[in-house]
Amino acid sequence: MADKVRKPRSKETISYTMSRIRGKDTGIEMLLRKELTKRGYHYRCNTKHVFGHPDVSFKSAKVVVFCDSEFWHGYHFEENKGKLHTNLDYWIPKIEHNIERDKEVNARLKREGYTVLRYWGEEINKDLDRVIKEVTEVVDKKMAIESLRNGEKELTTLIYLEQNEKYLMLLRNKKKNDENANKYIGVGGHLEDGETPLECVKREVLEETGLTVNKATYKGFVDFCKVGRTSVERMYLYTCSDFSGDLIQCNEGTLEWVPVNKINELPLWEGDRVFLPLLKEDDKPFHITLVYSESDELIDVYGPSYEETTKRKKKKKKATKKPA
């Protein structure tokens, strides 16, 4: 018996078929949402206020979840596109576009500080308990961190003076009971009452190095969370290549000019290794959250994220009538 010849579908047929496919409230979405509701979690569905209109979003925790169907989002597409038999000129570019769009959405949301979770339909249908466990653990963890970040903060600064592709580093080896003992860090300290971060960093540089900061560049801030602590240390980061004066000895440690490409070889805090490369980026100020264990081991990193600025629409001036 001869094989049946498949006739390509018309554009009208494709258009009708696609119009019948749900863009939201799909079976896998409803399954996930029903289980989250049962466990007492509050969320938004397909909100327009978060880029990409995620299927489920926990905005206060900055966690979003996408429920992706295997066909539309290209599950193992390089392997599976050979199984398509009709209208290849339409379906292949369409699905490849969806794959690229998903990557764009992921990158944008991560840049805005969201944790992005994506699950295939088969994962939700066949392994729902694991999916729910992963989602709720991430949400609980992020909610705890956001709660800390919105509470009491210990404000500090850190600046990296730079010349000839070298940073001025301070080896903390002179101070008793120093939590930074025997580690290399930049120059900085705690804000005093009424001080701005920039005023603080200028004062600290003058006191610890004898140098005067003429111009500093704000790079962002880092929030340090530690297991067992009820407050967060927020550290404002700066760089500076415009300074003057003569270097003096520091009573907190040994000052040393270190080539930037050799910094990673020094004994540093593990979190410093995360944000130091970002100081070289010519980008918007960033934000990173670093979570340390009680034994000072880096256990979680959230970020870097960058605040997205929205353009304000200019108000049209009302035409005024000239007096007669």
C-alpha atoms as a printed R data frame, in Angstrom:
    type eleno elety resid chain resno      x      y      z
1   ATOM     1    CA   MET     A     1  0.000  0.000  0.000
2   ATOM     2    CA   ALA     A     2  1.435  3.361 -1.054
3   ATOM     3    CA   ASP     A     3  2.271  5.892  1.662
4   ATOM     4    CA   LYS     A     4 -0.240  8.661  2.040
5   ATOM     5    CA   VAL     A     5  0.982 12.012  0.745
6   ATOM     6    CA   ARG     A     6  0.550 14.722  3.348
7   ATOM     7    CA   LYS     A     7 -0.781 17.903  1.861
8   ATOM     8    CA   PRO     A     8  0.581 21.114  3.344
9   ATOM     9    CA   ARG     A     9 -2.025 23.006  5.310
10  ATOM    10    CA   SER     A    10 -3.214 26.341  4.071
11  ATOM    11    CA   LYS     A    11 -2.455 29.572  5.908
12  ATOM    12    CA   GLU     A    12 -6.141 29.781  6.840
13  ATOM    13    CA   THR     A    13 -6.033 26.326  8.456
14  ATOM    14    CA   ILE     A    14 -2.857 27.190 10.404
15  ATOM    15    CA   SER     A    15 -4.351 30.501 11.530
16  ATOM    16    CA   TYR     A    16 -7.524 28.773 12.750
17  ATOM    17    CA   THR     A    17 -5.563 26.055 14.568
18  ATOM    18    CA   MET     A    18 -3.335 28.591 16.340
19  ATOM    19    CA   SER     A    19 -6.362 30.668 17.365
20  ATOM    20    CA   ARG     A    20 -7.730 27.651 19.242
21  ATOM    21    CA   ILE     A    21 -4.545 27.201 21.304
22  ATOM    22    CA   ARG     A    22 -4.593 28.780 24.735
23  ATOM    23    CA   GLY     A    23 -1.930 31.404 25.440
24  ATOM    24    CA   LYS     A    24 -2.653 31.294 29.167
25  ATOM    25    CA   ASP     A    25 -4.524 29.207 31.745
26  ATOM    26    CA   THR     A    26 -3.251 26.051 30.105
27  ATOM    27    CA   GLY     A    27 -3.596 22.669 31.785
28  ATOM    28    CA   ILE     A    28 -0.048 22.639 33.117
29  ATOM    29    CA   GLU     A    29 -0.406 26.187 34.462
30  ATOM    30    CA   MET     A    30 -3.645 25.326 36.252
31  ATOM    31    CA   LEU     A    31 -2.080 22.196 37.742
32  ATOM    32    CA   LEU     A    32  0.859 24.177 39.145
33  ATOM    33    CA   ARG     A    33 -1.283 27.035 40.406
34  ATOM    34    CA   LYS     A    34 -3.802 24.745 42.089
35  ATOM    35    CA   GLU     A    35 -1.041 23.058 44.097
36  ATOM    36    CA   LEU     A    36  0.573 26.386 45.073
37  ATOM    37    CA   THR     A    37 -2.798 27.732 46.245
38  ATOM    38    CA   LYS     A    38 -3.402 24.571 48.261
39  ATOM    39    CA   ARG     A    39 -0.132 25.225 50.100
40  ATOM    40    CA   GLY     A    40 -1.074 28.809 50.908
41  ATOM    41    CA   TYR     A    41  1.140 30.682 48.418
42  ATOM    42    CA   HIS     A    42 -0.075 33.950 46.907
43  ATOM    43    CA   TYR     A    43  1.001 34.843 43.385
44  ATOM    44    CA   ARG     A    44  0.009 36.668 40.227
45  ATOM    45    CA   CYS     A    45 -0.802 35.091 36.890
46  ATOM    46    CA   ASN     A    46  0.370 36.490 33.545
47  ATOM    47    CA   THR     A    47  0.845 39.948 35.037
48  ATOM    48    CA   LYS     A    48  1.663 42.760 32.639
49  ATOM    49    CA   HIS     A    49  3.764 44.429 35.321
50  ATOM    50    CA   VAL     A    50  6.602 41.908 34.958
51  ATOM    51    CA   PHE     A    51  8.489 41.612 31.674
52  ATOM    52    CA   GLY     A    52  7.554 38.529 29.651
53  ATOM    53    CA   HIS     A    53  4.171 38.093 31.407
54  ATOM    54    CA   PRO     A    54  5.301 35.052 33.433
55  ATOM    55    CA   ASP     A    55  2.727 32.328 34.061
56  ATOM    56    CA   VAL     A    56  3.236 32.659 37.825
57  ATOM    57    CA   SER     A    57  5.048 35.478 39.590
58  ATOM    58    CA   PHE     A    58  5.915 36.214 43.212
59  ATOM    59    CA   LYS     A    59  6.806 39.866 42.842
60  ATOM    60    CA   SER     A    60  7.788 40.580 46.460
61  ATOM    61    CA   ALA     A    61 10.148 37.574 46.384
62  ATOM    62    CA   LYS     A    62 11.267 38.438 42.825
63  ATOM    63    CA   VAL     A    63 10.640 34.878 41.589
64  ATOM    64    CA   VAL     A    64  8.875 34.009 38.324
65  ATOM    65    CA   VAL     A    65  7.796 30.648 36.927
66  ATOM    66    CA   PHE     A    66  7.150 29.713 33.292
67  ATOM    67    CA   CYS     A    67  5.263 26.554 32.280
68  ATOM    68    CA   ASP     A    68  6.569 25.706 28.799
69  ATOM    69    CA   SER     A    69  4.934 23.300 26.389
70  ATOM    70    CA   GLU     A    70  7.474 21.072 24.649
71  ATOM    71    CA   PHE     A    71  6.256 21.874 21.125
72  ATOM    72    CA   TRP     A    72  5.931 25.668 21.286
73  ATOM    73    CA   HIS     A    73  9.119 26.262 23.265
74  ATOM    74    CA   GLY     A    74 11.324 23.815 21.356
75  ATOM    75    CA   TYR     A    75 12.184 20.978 23.724
76  ATOM    76    CA   HIS     A    76 15.476 19.487 22.403
77  ATOM    77    CA   PHE     A    77 14.613 21.240 19.167
78  ATOM    78    CA   GLU     A    78 17.794 20.410 17.281
79  ATOM    79    CA   GLU     A    79 16.938 16.736 17.716
80  ATOM    80    CA   ASN     A    80 13.157 17.006 17.390
81  ATOM    81    CA   LYS     A    81 12.736 19.373 14.458
82  ATOM    82    CA   GLY     A    82 13.425 16.445 12.131
83  ATOM    83    CA   LYS     A    83 10.058 15.033 13.248
84  ATOM    84    CA   LEU     A    84  8.205 17.949 11.651
85  ATOM    85    CA   HIS     A    85  6.830 16.960  8.253
86  ATOM    86    CA   THR     A    86  4.674 19.818  6.998
87  ATOM    87    CA   ASN     A    87  4.989 23.587  6.618
88  ATOM    88    CA   LEU     A    88  8.631 23.534  7.689
89  ATOM    89    CA   ASP     A    89  9.151 27.052  6.355
90  ATOM    90    CA   TYR     A    90  6.655 28.244  8.931
91  ATOM    91    CA   TRP     A    91  7.102 26.020 11.982
92  ATOM    92    CA   ILE     A    92 10.904 25.960 12.213
93  ATOM    93    CA   PRO     A    93 11.376 29.771 12.203
94  ATOM    94    CA   LYS     A    94  8.354 30.142 14.508
95  ATOM    95    CA   ILE     A    95  9.709 27.790 17.173
96  ATOM    96    CA   GLU     A    96 13.281 29.086 16.822
97  ATOM    97    CA   HIS     A    97 11.898 32.583 17.413
98  ATOM    98    CA   ASN     A    98 10.148 31.349 20.574
99  ATOM    99    CA   ILE     A    99 13.412 29.831 21.836
100 ATOM   100    CA   GLU     A   100 15.286 33.105 21.297
101 ATOM   101    CA   ARG     A   101 12.449 35.053 22.887
102 ATOM   102    CA   ASP     A   102 12.647 32.836 26.002
103 ATOM   103    CA   LYS     A   103 16.384 33.562 26.259
104 ATOM   104    CA   GLU     A   104 15.711 37.297 25.938
105 ATOM   105    CA   VAL     A   105 13.036 37.171 28.658
106 ATOM   106    CA   ASN     A   106 15.331 35.184 30.982
107 ATOM   107    CA   ALA     A   107 18.209 37.649 30.520
108 ATOM   108    CA   ARG     A   108 16.009 40.728 31.053
109 ATOM   109    CA   LEU     A   109 14.366 39.340 34.200
110 ATOM   110    CA   LYS     A   110 17.684 38.232 35.708
111 ATOM   111    CA   ARG     A   111 19.064 41.693 35.005
112 ATOM   112    CA   GLU     A   112 16.126 43.121 36.960
113 ATOM   113    CA   GLY     A   113 16.887 40.830 39.908
114 ATOM   114    CA   TYR     A   114 14.353 38.053 39.345
115 ATOM   115    CA   THR     A   115 15.029 34.354 39.843
116 ATOM   116    CA   VAL     A   116 13.630 32.628 36.741
117 ATOM   117    CA   LEU     A   117 12.287 29.069 36.935
118 ATOM   118    CA   ARG     A   118 11.168 27.242 33.789
119 ATOM   119    CA   TYR     A   119  9.514 23.825 33.671
120 ATOM   120    CA   TRP     A   120  8.454 21.654 30.756
121 ATOM   121    CA   GLY     A   121  4.892 20.389 30.610
122 ATOM   122    CA   GLU     A   122  5.980 16.785 31.168
123 ATOM   123    CA   GLU     A   123  7.851 17.804 34.344
124 ATOM   124    CA   ILE     A   124  4.715 19.398 35.756
125 ATOM   125    CA   ASN     A   125  2.445 16.529 34.693
126 ATOM   126    CA   LYS     A   126  4.669 13.675 35.852
127 ATOM   127    CA   ASP     A   127  6.846 15.148 38.622
128 ATOM   128    CA   LEU     A   128  4.690 17.844 40.199
129 ATOM   129    CA   ASP     A   129  5.876 17.206 43.768
130 ATOM   130    CA   ARG     A   130  9.504 17.941 42.798
131 ATOM   131    CA   VAL     A   131  8.518 21.060 40.840
132 ATOM   132    CA   ILE     A   132  6.428 22.426 43.722
133 ATOM   133    CA   LYS     A   133  9.209 21.659 46.210
134 ATOM   134    CA   GLU     A   134 11.768 23.549 44.091
135 ATOM   135    CA   VAL     A   135  9.481 26.551 43.545
136 ATOM   136    CA   THR     A   136  8.435 26.896 47.193
137 ATOM   137    CA   GLU     A   137 11.985 26.500 48.502
138 ATOM   138    CA   VAL     A   138 13.229 29.280 46.207
139 ATOM   139    CA   VAL     A   139 10.288 31.545 47.094
140 ATOM   140    CA   ASP     A   140 10.734 30.980 50.848
141 ATOM   141    CA   LYS     A   141 14.457 31.675 50.640
142 ATOM   142    CA   LYS     A   142 14.018 34.829 48.553
143 ATOM   143    CA   MET     A   143 11.218 36.100 50.813
144 ATOM   144    CA   ALA     A   144 13.470 35.721 53.864
145 ATOM   145    CA   ILE     A   145 16.256 37.640 52.146
146 ATOM   146    CA   GLU     A   146 13.923 40.404 50.924
147 ATOM   147    CA   SER     A   147 12.561 40.723 54.462
148 ATOM   148    CA   LEU     A   148 16.110 41.187 55.777
149 ATOM   149    CA   ARG     A   149 16.979 43.684 53.056
150 ATOM   150    CA   ASN     A   150 13.924 45.766 53.886
151 ATOM   151    CA   GLY     A   151 14.793 45.838 57.586
152 ATOM   152    CA   GLU     A   152 17.674 47.211 59.640
153 ATOM   153    CA   LYS     A   153 20.897 47.838 57.721
154 ATOM   154    CA   GLU     A   154 24.503 48.382 58.679
155 ATOM   155    CA   LEU     A   155 25.848 50.874 56.123
156 ATOM   156    CA   THR     A   156 29.466 50.687 54.916
157 ATOM   157    CA   THR     A   157 31.555 51.745 51.928
158 ATOM   158    CA   LEU     A   158 34.445 50.328 49.923
159 ATOM   159    CA   ILE     A   159 36.545 51.989 47.240
160 ATOM   160    CA   TYR     A   160 39.211 50.698 44.892
161 ATOM   161    CA   LEU     A   161 41.813 53.292 43.943
162 ATOM   162    CA   GLU     A   162 43.339 52.515 40.566
163 ATOM   163    CA   GLN     A   163 46.487 53.540 38.717
164 ATOM   164    CA   ASN     A   164 48.463 51.810 35.958
165 ATOM   165    CA   GLU     A   165 46.043 48.855 35.934
166 ATOM   166    CA   LYS     A   166 46.635 48.284 39.657
167 ATOM   167    CA   TYR     A   167 44.239 48.491 42.628
168 ATOM   168    CA   LEU     A   168 45.286 49.770 46.023
169 ATOM   169    CA   MET     A   169 44.562 46.810 48.308
170 ATOM   170    CA   LEU     A   170 44.667 46.668 52.090
171 ATOM   171    CA   LEU     A   171 45.890 43.464 53.752
172 ATOM   172    CA   ARG     A   172 44.146 43.495 57.131
173 ATOM   173    CA   ASN     A   173 46.934 42.225 59.392
174 ATOM   174    CA   LYS     A   174 47.253 44.780 62.221
175 ATOM   175    CA   LYS     A   175 43.893 45.015 63.938
176 ATOM   176    CA   LYS     A   176 42.843 42.683 66.788
177 ATOM   177    CA   ASN     A   177 39.590 40.725 66.443
178 ATOM   178    CA   ASP     A   178 39.279 41.862 62.825
179 ATOM   179    CA   GLU     A   179 36.603 39.939 60.875
180 ATOM   180    CA   ASN     A   180 38.670 40.700 57.752
181 ATOM   181    CA   ALA     A   181 41.916 39.388 59.306
182 ATOM   182    CA   ASN     A   182 44.549 38.276 56.765
183 ATOM   183    CA   LYS     A   183 42.325 39.103 53.801
184 ATOM   184    CA   TYR     A   184 42.880 41.716 51.101
185 ATOM   185    CA   ILE     A   185 40.071 44.240 50.666
186 ATOM   186    CA   GLY     A   186 39.656 47.763 49.316
187 ATOM   187    CA   VAL     A   187 39.640 50.858 51.511
188 ATOM   188    CA   GLY     A   188 36.475 51.833 53.365
189 ATOM   189    CA   GLY     A   189 34.473 51.712 56.562
190 ATOM   190    CA   HIS     A   190 31.216 52.486 58.345
191 ATOM   191    CA   LEU     A   191 29.140 55.573 57.662
192 ATOM   192    CA   GLU     A   192 29.060 58.066 60.499
193 ATOM   193    CA   ASP     A   193 25.869 59.875 61.508
194 ATOM   194    CA   GLY     A   194 24.756 62.304 58.826
195 ATOM   195    CA   GLU     A   195 27.353 61.118 56.287
196 ATOM   196    CA   THR     A   196 26.581 60.232 52.690
197 ATOM   197    CA   PRO     A   197 28.357 57.192 51.205
198 ATOM   198    CA   LEU     A   198 30.556 59.473 49.083
199 ATOM   199    CA   GLU     A   199 31.532 61.606 52.093
200 ATOM   200    CA   CYS     A   200 32.307 58.447 54.034
201 ATOM   201    CA   VAL     A   201 34.515 56.975 51.335
202 ATOM   202    CA   LYS     A   202 36.501 60.203 50.960
203 ATOM   203    CA   ARG     A   203 37.039 60.407 54.718
204 ATOM   204    CA   GLU     A   204 38.101 56.760 54.995
205 ATOM   205    CA   VAL     A   205 40.599 57.084 52.128
206 ATOM   206    CA   LEU     A   206 42.178 60.167 53.675
207 ATOM   207    CA   GLU     A   207 42.421 58.546 57.134
208 ATOM   208    CA   GLU     A   208 43.724 55.171 55.983
209 ATOM   209    CA   THR     A   209 45.936 56.132 53.033
210 ATOM   210    CA   GLY     A   210 46.686 59.862 53.262
211 ATOM   211    CA   LEU     A   211 45.310 60.288 49.729
212 ATOM   212    CA   THR     A   212 42.574 62.699 48.676
213 ATOM   213    CA   VAL     A   213 39.808 61.444 46.392
214 ATOM   214    CA   ASN     A   214 39.160 64.110 43.782
215 ATOM   215    CA   LYS     A   215 36.530 62.183 41.855
216 ATOM   216    CA   ALA     A   216 34.917 58.800 42.555
217 ATOM   217    CA   THR     A   217 32.653 56.644 40.394
218 ATOM   218    CA   TYR     A   218 29.700 54.918 42.050
219 ATOM   219    CA   LYS     A   219 29.475 51.259 40.914
220 ATOM   220    CA   GLY     A   220 26.568 49.912 42.982
221 ATOM   221    CA   PHE     A   221 25.970 48.195 46.297
222 ATOM   222    CA   VAL     A   222 26.310 44.754 47.839
223 ATOM   223    CA   ASP     A   223 24.004 43.363 50.511
224 ATOM   224    CA   PHE     A   224 25.688 40.874 52.855
225 ATOM   225    CA   CYS     A   225 23.351 38.436 54.611
226 ATOM   226    CA   LYS     A   226 24.602 35.965 57.168
227 ATOM   227    CA   VAL     A   227 22.789 32.964 58.588
228 ATOM   228    CA   GLY     A   228 21.794 33.737 62.165
229 ATOM   229    CA   ARG     A   229 21.929 37.521 61.762
230 ATOM   230    CA   THR     A   230 18.812 39.665 61.808
231 ATOM   231    CA   SER     A   231 20.315 42.592 59.874
232 ATOM   232    CA   VAL     A   232 22.041 43.180 56.556
233 ATOM   233    CA   GLU     A   233 25.288 44.964 55.802
234 ATOM   234    CA   ARG     A   234 24.855 47.196 52.772
235 ATOM   235    CA   MET     A   235 28.183 48.183 51.242
236 ATOM   236    CA   TYR     A   236 28.369 50.991 48.672
237 ATOM   237    CA   LEU     A   237 31.095 50.427 46.084
238 ATOM   238    CA   TYR     A   238 33.230 53.023 44.326
239 ATOM   239    CA   THR     A   239 36.274 53.204 42.077
240 ATOM   240    CA   CYS     A   240 38.657 56.129 41.718
241 ATOM   241    CA   SER     A   241 41.522 56.966 39.398
242 ATOM   242    CA   ASP     A   242 41.532 60.702 40.157
243 ATOM   243    CA   PHE     A   243 43.252 61.213 43.506
244 ATOM   244    CA   SER     A   244 46.200 63.156 44.914
245 ATOM   245    CA   GLY     A   245 48.612 63.138 47.858
246 ATOM   246    CA   ASP     A   246 51.268 60.809 49.252
247 ATOM   247    CA   LEU     A   247 50.600 57.324 50.554
248 ATOM   248    CA   ILE     A   248 51.028 56.829 54.325
249 ATOM   249    CA   GLN     A   249 51.177 53.733 56.502
250 ATOM   250    CA   CYS     A   250 47.794 52.415 57.593
251 ATOM   251    CA   ASN     A   251 47.168 51.358 61.203
252 ATOM   252    CA   GLU     A   252 44.676 48.669 60.095
253 ATOM   253    CA   GLY     A   253 46.937 46.773 57.703
254 ATOM   254    CA   THR     A   254 49.475 46.881 54.877
255 ATOM   255    CA   LEU     A   255 48.664 48.896 51.763
256 ATOM   256    CA   GLU     A   256 49.830 47.412 48.478
257 ATOM   257    CA   TRP     A   257 49.371 48.242 44.798
258 ATOM   258    CA   VAL     A   258 48.326 44.968 43.126
259 ATOM   259    CA   PRO     A   259 47.895 44.367 39.359
260 ATOM   260    CA   VAL     A   260 44.217 43.938 38.608
261 ATOM   261    CA   ASN     A   261 44.855 40.653 36.789
262 ATOM   262    CA   LYS     A   262 46.583 39.262 39.909
263 ATOM   263    CA   ILE     A   263 43.845 40.160 42.412
264 ATOM   264    CA   ASN     A   264 42.218 36.730 42.230
265 ATOM   265    CA   GLU     A   265 45.433 35.094 43.448
266 ATOM   266    CA   LEU     A   266 45.137 36.916 46.786
267 ATOM   267    CA   PRO     A   267 43.320 35.648 49.894
268 ATOM   268    CA   LEU     A   268 39.934 37.347 49.384
269 ATOM   269    CA   TRP     A   269 36.394 36.915 50.583
270 ATOM   270    CA   GLU     A   270 34.659 34.620 48.074
271 ATOM   271    CA   GLY     A   271 31.975 37.244 47.527
272 ATOM   272    CA   ASP     A   272 34.629 39.778 46.504
273 ATOM   273    CA   ARG     A   273 35.604 37.471 43.659
274 ATOM   274    CA   VAL     A   274 32.017 37.798 42.431
275 ATOM   275    CA   PHE     A   275 31.729 41.587 42.311
276 ATOM   276    CA   LEU     A   276 35.330 42.651 41.570
277 ATOM   277    CA   PRO     A   277 35.114 41.869 37.799
278 ATOM   278    CA   LEU     A   278 31.990 44.052 37.600
279 ATOM   279    CA   LEU     A   279 33.969 47.135 38.606
280 ATOM   280    CA   LYS     A   280 35.520 47.141 35.132
281 ATOM   281    CA   GLU     A   281 32.149 47.142 33.386
282 ATOM   282    CA   ASP     A   282 30.900 50.416 32.009
283 ATOM   283    CA   ASP     A   283 27.289 49.782 32.895
284 ATOM   284    CA   LYS     A   284 24.516 50.965 35.176
285 ATOM   285    CA   PRO     A   285 25.171 50.570 38.922
286 ATOM   286    CA   PHE     A   286 24.589 46.972 39.966
287 ATOM   287    CA   HIS     A   287 23.213 45.254 43.031
288 ATOM   288    CA   ILE     A   288 24.304 41.873 44.391
289 ATOM   289    CA   THR     A   289 23.136 39.950 47.446
290 ATOM   290    CA   LEU     A   290 25.702 37.609 49.001
291 ATOM   291    CA   VAL     A   291 24.606 35.044 51.590
292 ATOM   292    CA   TYR     A   292 27.187 33.617 53.989
293 ATOM   293    CA   SER     A   293 26.882 30.729 56.435
294 ATOM   294    CA   GLU     A   294 27.655 31.103 60.141
295 ATOM   295    CA   SER     A   295 31.149 29.788 59.356
296 ATOM   296    CA   ASP     A   296 31.690 32.536 56.716
297 ATOM   297    CA   GLU     A   297 31.242 30.254 53.714
298 ATOM   298    CA   LEU     A   298 29.576 31.829 50.659
299 ATOM   299    CA   ILE     A   299 26.406 29.784 50.080
300 ATOM   300    CA   ASP     A   300 24.217 31.908 47.756
301 ATOM   301    CA   VAL     A   301 24.646 34.725 45.237
302 ATOM   302    CA   TYR     A   302 21.736 36.724 43.844
303 ATOM   303    CA   GLY     A   303 22.595 39.052 41.005
304 ATOM   304    CA   PRO     A   304 24.072 41.111 39.615
305 ATOM   305    CA   SER     A   305 20.875 42.975 38.856
306 ATOM   306    CA   TYR     A   306 20.503 46.451 37.443
307 ATOM   307    CA   GLU     A   307 17.741 48.936 38.037
308 ATOM   308    CA   GLU     A   308 15.797 49.544 34.842
309 ATOM   309    CA   THR     A   309 14.888 53.181 34.362
310 ATOM   310    CA   THR     A   310 11.656 53.967 32.571
311 ATOM   311    CA   LYS     A   311 11.509 56.934 30.265
312 ATOM   312    CA   ARG     A   312  9.047 59.545 31.383
313 ATOM   313    CA   LYS     A   313  6.683 60.804 28.768
314 ATOM   314    CA   LYS     A   314  6.983 64.500 28.176
315 ATOM   315    CA   LYS     A   315  3.769 66.340 28.886
316 ATOM   316    CA   LYS     A   316  2.504 68.339 25.973
317 ATOM   317    CA   LYS     A   317  2.192 71.994 26.730
318 ATOM   318    CA   LYS     A   318 -1.316 73.299 26.334
319 ATOM   319    CA   ALA     A   319 -1.621 75.960 23.688
320 ATOM   320    CA   THR     A   320 -2.433 79.311 25.222
321 ATOM   321    CA   LYS     A   321 -4.658 81.743 23.413
322 ATOM   322    CA   LYS     A   322 -3.190 85.102 22.688
323 ATOM   323    CA   PRO     A   323 -5.119 87.941 24.219
324 ATOM   324    CA   ALA     A   324 -7.307 89.741 21.731
